[in-house]
Amino acid sequence: MKEKEGVSPLSILILRIAVTGIFINAGISHLVNSSKTVARLQQSPFLELLGKLASLESQVLMSGYVMIVFGVTFLLGIYTRWSALILFLILVPITLTIQVDAGLLHGPLWKNVAIGGGLLFFILNNPQAYSLFNPKKQYHD
């Protein structure tokens, strides 16, 4: 029987930090430059559907707040799995409404796919290494 290979807690921290940066940065951009993001949404092939949900500006501002709040909780390892899940749930519609229309060779589409893969790692495994909120402390250094 093959022995399981362990994952370094430091690598988990590095991955969490790397995945988090895009959400905090994008969240701030959604709040500071909401008009630019609204203009991009107006070019989306899903504009009619998006307009039925809420005003585009409200959607941009809400997504900005969500990305900042859950980006920070994910970064700090507070409810890591839930933070990753919420970030994943906001990443998917952003990717579908903004990135997919540009085609499969569009770099930002694959960047979002890679970020989604990083989030799925945390959703499926829920590693608690270097987390602020870790009631079980079941990892080894």
N, C-alpha and C positions, 0 to 999 in steps of 0.2 A: 504494500500500500504506500502510495506517495505521501510524503509529509507535506503539510500545508506550509507555504512560505509566508512569513509575516510581512506586514507593511510597516515601514518606519513611521512612528507618530509625527516626526518632523516633516516627512513628505506629505502627510495629510494636512498639516498646518500650512505648508507652502501651497498646496493645491487649493485649499480654502481661501487663502489670501489672493491667489491669482484669479480665481473665479469671481471673487467678490468685487474686485476693482471696477469691472465694467458696469455693475449695477449701481454702485454709489455714484460713479461718474455720470452715467446716463440719467440717473434720478435727479442729480443736481442740474444737468443740462435741460431736462424736462421742465424744471421749475424756473430756471433762469432764462432759458431761450424757448419758452413754450410756443411762441409764434413760429419758429423754424420747424419745430416738430409737428405742429398743426399743418403747416404748409406741406410737409412730407406726407402726412396722412391724407391730405386732399388729393394727392396723386395716386393713392391706393386704388386698386381695382375693387376693393371692398368698401369704398366710401359710402355707398348707400346704406349698407348694413351697419357700418360704424355710426352713421348719423342717427340711426334709430335707437341706439343704446343710450347715448347721452351726447351732449355737445362735445365736439372734438377737443376743445380746450379743457373741459372737465375731465375727459379721459386722459389727456396728457398730464394734467396736474395730479390726478389720482395715481396714475402709474408712477409718476415721479416720487410721490410720497411713499408708495409701497416699496419701490426699489431702494430708496434710502433707508427706510426703517428695517426692512428685512435683509438688506445688504449688510447693515451694521450688526444685526443679530446673528447673521450667518458668519460674518467675520469674527465675531467674538465667541462663537460656538454656543450661543444661547438657543436652545431648542433647534439644533442644527438640522435635523431631518425636516421639521416643519418649515423652517426658514428656507431651506433648499426647495421644498415642494412649492411654496408660494412663489419663489423666484422663478421656478420652472413654469408654473402656471401663468406667469406674466410674460415670460420669454416666448412661449409658443405663439400666442396671438400677435405679438409684436413681429415675430419672424414671419408669420403667415401674411400679415397685412402689409408689411414694408419690404421684406427681403425676397420673398419667393417670386414676385413678379419680375425681378431682374434676371431670372434664369438660374440654371444649375451651376453655371460657371462663375457666379457672382461671389466674390470672396467673403463679404459680410454674412451671407447665408451660411457658409461653412463655419465661419467664426461662431455664429449662434448655435450651430449643431454641436461644435466642440464644447461650448459653454454648457449646453444642455446635457452633454455626456458627463461633464464634471459634476453638474448638479445631480444627475441620476446616480452617480457614485455615492454621494452623501445620502440620497433618499433611500437607496437600496441597502446600504451598509450601516448608516448612522454611526460613523466613527466618532468617538468622543475625545480623541487626543487633543490636548491643549485647549479644552473648552472651559469657559467660565462657569457654565452650569452643567455639571457632570455628576449626577447623584450616584452613579455606580463605580466610577473610576476603575474600569476593567481593562486597562491597557498596560503594556510593558514598555519601558524605555529601551 
